[in-house]
Amino acid sequence: MEFESMAAAGGGGVIGEVAEPTWEQLPKELGSFKPNVVVYQITTYDWGKAEEQHASYERLVKMVTDAGAELVIVSAPPFKIDDFYKPHEAEIKSAPKSARDVADKHPDKVRFP
């Protein structure tokens, strides 16, 4: 079994300004690697209103499934809401619900264990 990592060092995600590198790089990676499964870990930077989160996770579903892969979304690792994260606490807490809603909408394409 082969594995390819696109992990972002120091931040990344699929929502907002931090997402631009992901949206530029992901189609290239999917095209060259041709994975069966793509695992996306919700990041501590998945900030945005629930509608933005839904739209971005939907975009991710489409991009991954159009490439012929299944998407697995996993929760962010445990972390402390410090002064840096405090202004985005509500958005950070809503990201897993947004991901769950998208996974529930596409049970044949997305898993959120």
Secondary structure, DSSP 8 states (H G I E B T S, - for coil): --------TT---SSSGGGHHHHHHHHHHHHHH--SEEEEE--TT--S-HHHHHHHHHHHHHHHHHTT-EEEEE--------TTTGGGHHHHHHHHHHHHHHHHH-TTTEE--
